[in-house]
């Protein structure tokens, strides 16, 4: 997971953390398949697992250097994920009356996520408020992913069907890759 296209030597996230993140994502993708999710919904669920593993690694430390090394990757992953959803996934939902309420709820959650990321980005990594603010980010992310994976994604996959979900995955992945390249 190298958001800026760097080499392993340039990437602050070590190989063990990257492998753990990918493994967590793969496990979530298997669960998504069992639940009948396909296309973009399976991909988003995989990404939730990868990001959750990164979040947990940072939560388990009070070391400012680990925070400094990993937070930019977490921020980039979260922002590109959410913005990719806002650009490619949720606009499709608007076309279906049964999914319109999901769009409004998701937009509000995405705004709250960006607010917490902004707060964290403005703090020093050794600030006493950093850990509790990061905890709020984790709680919000956990609630958001539970809602998407248990409610939004199954309902949307059922209404849209596998073919649309597969096409949405292609456009989402292109957009997310572009967002990751442009991320500061």
NORTACOR-V300111 format. One record per pair of residues at least 12 apart in sequence whose C-alpha atoms are under 10 Angstrom apart, sorted by sequence separation. I is the first residue (numbers start at 1). J is the second residue. If there is no record, write none. Layout:
BEGIN
I:J, I:J
END
This chain:
BEGIN
1:13, 29:41, 30:42, 32:44, 33:45, 58:70, 90:102, 91:103, 120:132, 153:165, 29:42, 32:45, 57:70, 58:71, 90:103, 120:133, 1:15, 28:42, 29:43, 31:45, 32:46, 89:103, 90:104, 119:133, 120:134, 28:43, 29:44, 30:45, 31:46, 55:70, 119:134, 1:17, 2:18, 26:42, 28:44, 29:45, 30:46, 54:70, 55:71, 58:74, 90:106, 117:133, 1:18, 26:43, 28:45, 29:46, 54:71, 86:103, 90:107, 116:133, 117:134, 120:137, 1:19, 25:43, 27:45, 28:46, 29:47, 116:134, 25:44, 26:45, 27:46, 28:47, 29:48, 54:73, 55:74, 1:21, 25:45, 26:46, 28:48, 29:49, 54:74, 55:75, 86:106, 116:136, 117:137, 1:22, 25:46, 26:47, 28:49, 53:74, 85:106, 86:107, 116:137, 24:46, 25:47, 27:49, 28:50, 51:73, 52:74, 85:107, 115:137, 23:46, 24:47, 25:48, 26:49, 27:50, 51:74, 54:77, 113:136, 114:137, 22:46, 24:48, 25:49, 26:50, 50:74, 51:75, 82:106, 83:107, 86:110, 113:137, 116:140, 21:46, 22:47, 24:49, 25:50, 82:107, 85:110, 112:137, 113:138, 21:47, 23:49, 24:50, 25:51, 51:77, 21:48, 22:49, 23:50, 24:51, 25:52, 50:77, 51:78, 82:109, 83:110, 113:140, 21:49, 22:50, 24:52, 25:53, 82:110, 112:140, 113:141, 20:49, 21:50, 22:51, 24:53, 48:77, 82:111, 20:50, 21:51, 23:53, 24:54, 47:77, 48:78, 51:81, 110:140, 19:50, 21:52, 22:53, 47:78, 79:110, 82:113, 83:114, 109:140, 110:141, 113:144, 18:50, 21:53, 22:54, 78:110, 82:114, 109:141, 17:50, 20:53, 21:54, 48:81, 19:53, 20:54, 21:55, 47:81, 79:113, 109:143, 110:144, 18:53, 21:56, 78:113, 79:114, 109:144, 17:53, 18:54, 21:57, 78:114, 17:54, 20:57, 44:81, 44:82, 79:117, 106:144, 75:114, 78:117, 17:57, 44:84, 13:54, 44:85, 76:117, 106:147, 75:117, 106:148, 74:117, 75:118, 40:85, 75:120, 102:147, 71:117, 75:121, 102:148, 106:152, 40:88, 41:89, 1:50, 40:89, 71:120, 72:121, 102:151, 103:152, 71:121, 102:152, 101:152, 102:153, 13:66, 17:70, 99:152, 102:155, 12:66, 71:125, 102:156, 14:69, 12:68, 13:69, 14:70, 68:124, 99:155, 12:69, 13:70, 67:124, 68:125, 98:155, 99:156, 11:69, 12:70, 13:71, 67:125, 68:126, 98:156, 11:70, 12:71, 13:72, 66:125, 67:126, 12:72, 13:73, 64:124, 65:125, 96:156, 99:159, 12:73, 13:74, 64:125, 65:126, 98:159, 99:160, 11:73, 63:125, 64:126, 62:125, 63:126, 64:127, 67:130, 71:134, 78:141, 93:156, 96:159, 62:126, 67:131, 92:156, 96:160, 62:128, 64:130, 90:156, 93:159, 89:156, 93:160, 62:130, 92:160, 3:72, 4:73, 62:131, 3:73, 61:131, 2:73, 3:74, 60:131, 1:73, 4:76, 59:131, 92:164, 3:76, 58:131, 59:132, 2:76, 3:77, 2:77, 59:134, 1:77, 58:134, 59:135, 89:165, 92:168, 3:80, 58:135, 55:134, 56:135, 59:138, 89:168, 55:135, 88:168, 89:169, 88:169, 55:137, 56:138, 88:170, 89:171, 55:138, 85:168, 88:171, 89:172, 87:171, 88:172, 87:172, 88:173, 52:138, 55:141, 86:172, 88:174, 51:138, 84:171, 85:172, 88:175, 84:172, 85:173, 87:175, 88:176, 52:141, 83:172, 84:173, 87:176, 51:141, 52:142, 84:174, 85:175, 81:172, 84:175, 85:176, 81:173, 83:175, 84:176, 48:141, 52:145, 83:176, 84:177, 48:142, 81:175, 82:176, 84:178, 80:175, 81:176, 84:179, 48:144, 49:145, 80:176, 81:177, 83:179, 84:180, 48:145, 79:176, 80:177, 48:146, 80:178, 81:179, 77:176, 80:179, 81:180, 45:145, 48:148, 79:179, 80:180, 44:145, 45:146, 48:149, 79:180, 80:181, 77:179, 78:180, 80:182, 45:148, 76:179, 77:180, 80:183, 44:148, 45:149, 76:180, 79:183, 44:149, 76:181, 76:182, 77:183, 41:148, 42:149, 73:180, 76:183, 41:149, 45:153, 75:183, 76:184, 44:153, 75:184, 41:152, 42:153, 72:183, 37:149, 41:153, 72:184, 40:153, 41:154, 35:149, 35:150, 38:153, 41:156, 42:157, 37:153, 38:154, 41:157, 32:149, 36:153, 37:154, 40:157, 32:150, 36:154, 37:155, 39:157, 35:154, 37:156, 38:157, 37:157, 38:158, 28:149, 32:153, 36:157, 37:158, 41:162, 32:154, 36:158, 39:161, 40:162, 43:165, 38:161, 39:162, 42:165, 43:166, 37:161, 38:162, 39:163, 40:164, 41:165, 42:166, 37:162, 38:163, 39:164, 40:165, 41:166, 44:169, 36:162, 38:164, 39:165, 40:166, 43:169, 38:165, 39:166, 40:167, 41:168, 42:169, 37:165, 38:166, 39:167, 40:168, 41:169, 44:172, 39:168, 40:169, 43:172, 44:173, 39:169, 40:170, 43:173, 38:169, 39:170, 40:171, 40:172, 40:173, 4:177, 3:177, 4:179, 5:180, 3:179, 4:180, 5:181, 3:180, 4:181, 2:180, 3:181, 4:182, 2:181, 3:182, 4:183, 3:183, 4:184, 3:184
END
